[in-house]
C-alpha cells in the first residue's frame, strides 16, 4: 500500500528539493477515439540558486514553480524554511 495522497510516505522527489506539496499526479491520456492509456503529470521543477544570509553561502536547489512563488511571498528562502518546517 503506497499512500500517494493520504498521509503516506513522502515521494523520493520531495527528499531532493523543495516541492511545497506538489507531487506526481496520475491519470489517463485520452485519444480522439477515446482510447485511454495511463500517464503521469510531473511537477514543474527547475534548479535555482538561493543565497542564505545566515550561512553567507549560495546553494543550488531543485524547486517547483509553486515553491518559487511561496519563497517570494515569504520574503526569502530562510523565512520559508523557518515558517514551514515540514518542507
ABEGO torsion letter per residue (X at the ends): XBBAABGBBBBAAAAAEBAGGBBBBBBBBBBAAGBBBBBBBBBBBBBBBBBBAAAGBBBBBBBBAAAAAAAAAAGEAAAAAAABAAX
